[in-house]
Amino acid sequence: MARPQIQFTPIGVVRTEHICAEKTPIQPVFARQCAGRIEVFPEFVDGLRDLDGFSHIHLIYHLDRADSPKLIVRPFLQDVERGIFATRYPARPNPIGLSVVELLRIDGGVIHFRGADMLDGSPLLDIKPFTSKFDCIEATRNGWYDEVDTETTRRKGLREYEQAAKP
Ligand SMILES: C[S@@+](CC[C@H](N)C(=O)[O-])C[C@H]1O[C@@H](n2cnc3c(N)ncnc32)[C@H](O)[C@@H]1O
C-alpha cells in the first residue's frame, strides 16, 4: 500500500548570519552569540499572540539544503558511524530541524531570538513555546554522546565560533 505523502506550508523564514553549513554551530547551545530573526508571513501573525510570555521557543524548520538522506552517518562530534536517528545530523529521511532558542522580543511579525544554528533562509514550519512544565526532563543516558569528551564537544560544536563563545 502506498504511504501517504505529507505536505507542509512554511509559516515564515528564519534569518541568520549563517550562509555556510560547515561554519554554522551545530546546536543552539554553541550559538548563544548568534542572533537571528524569524519573519512570520502575514497570514500567520495572529497566531503569535501570547508567545511573548515565554523565554524560549522551539523552532521547527526545513533543513532545506541538507544532503541526500542517509541511514548511517558520521556525526559532527565523532568519526564513528551511527544510525541517523541516533544523531541530529541534517541528512535525514525527513530533513526537519528542531532548535530551542531564546526569545528576545517580538515586533509585529518579526521574532528576534538568540541561539541560531540554522542557515539563513531556512523555511520555518512551526513555533511552539518551550515550558519548564513540559520540556525539562533530565536525561539519565546520553548514548554515544557520552563517549565524546567535553572539550571535543565544545570545539566541534562551536566550529567558527570557537574564539567568540564560551558555552
Ligand atoms: C546538526 S544540525 C541541528 C539542527 C537542529 N538544532 C536539530 O537538532 O535538529 C545543525 C547543522 O545543520 C546544518 N544546517 C543548518 N541549517 C540548515 C539548512 N537549512 N539546510 C541544511 N543544513 C542546515 C548546519 O551545518 C548546522 O551546523
PDBQT file of the ligand as one rigid body, heavy atoms in Angstrom, charges set to zero:
ROOT
HETATM    1  C1  LIG A 201      23.312  19.313  13.417  1.00  0.00    +0.000 C 
HETATM    2  S1  LIG A 201      22.012  20.298  12.697  1.00  0.00    +0.000 S 
HETATM    3  C2  LIG A 201      20.998  20.526  14.127  1.00  0.00    +0.000 C 
HETATM    4  C3  LIG A 201      19.805  21.376  13.837  1.00  0.00    +0.000 C 
HETATM    5  C4  LIG A 201      18.789  21.350  14.963  1.00  0.00    +0.000 C 
HETATM    6  N1  LIG A 201      19.281  22.006  16.159  1.00  0.00    +0.000 N 
HETATM    7  C5  LIG A 201      18.364  19.931  15.249  1.00  0.00    +0.000 C 
HETATM    8  O1  LIG A 201      18.845  19.332  16.207  1.00  0.00    +0.000 OA
HETATM    9  O2  LIG A 201      17.520  19.420  14.511  1.00  0.00    +0.000 OA
HETATM   10  C6  LIG A 201      22.757  21.864  12.546  1.00  0.00    +0.000 C 
HETATM   11  C7  LIG A 201      23.639  21.908  11.345  1.00  0.00    +0.000 C 
HETATM   12  O3  LIG A 201      22.829  21.687  10.198  1.00  0.00    +0.000 OA
HETATM   13  C8  LIG A 201      23.270  22.461   9.131  1.00  0.00    +0.000 C 
HETATM   14  N2  LIG A 201      22.124  23.270   8.697  1.00  0.00    +0.000 N 
HETATM   15  C9  LIG A 201      21.542  24.302   9.331  1.00  0.00    +0.000 A 
HETATM   16  N3  LIG A 201      20.517  24.795   8.626  1.00  0.00    +0.000 NA
HETATM   17  C10 LIG A 201      20.429  24.032   7.518  1.00  0.00    +0.000 A 
HETATM   18  C11 LIG A 201      19.566  24.028   6.384  1.00  0.00    +0.000 A 
HETATM   19  N4  LIG A 201      18.570  24.902   6.251  1.00  0.00    +0.000 N 
HETATM   20  N5  LIG A 201      19.787  23.097   5.419  1.00  0.00    +0.000 NA
HETATM   21  C12 LIG A 201      20.790  22.205   5.536  1.00  0.00    +0.000 A 
HETATM   22  N6  LIG A 201      21.638  22.159   6.577  1.00  0.00    +0.000 NA
HETATM   23  C13 LIG A 201      21.462  23.064   7.552  1.00  0.00    +0.000 A 
HETATM   24  C14 LIG A 201      24.443  23.290   9.610  1.00  0.00    +0.000 C 
HETATM   25  O4  LIG A 201      25.626  22.626   9.226  1.00  0.00    +0.000 OA
HETATM   26  C15 LIG A 201      24.290  23.256  11.137  1.00  0.00    +0.000 C 
HETATM   27  O5  LIG A 201      25.555  23.302  11.777  1.00  0.00    +0.000 OA
ENDROOT
TORSDOF 0
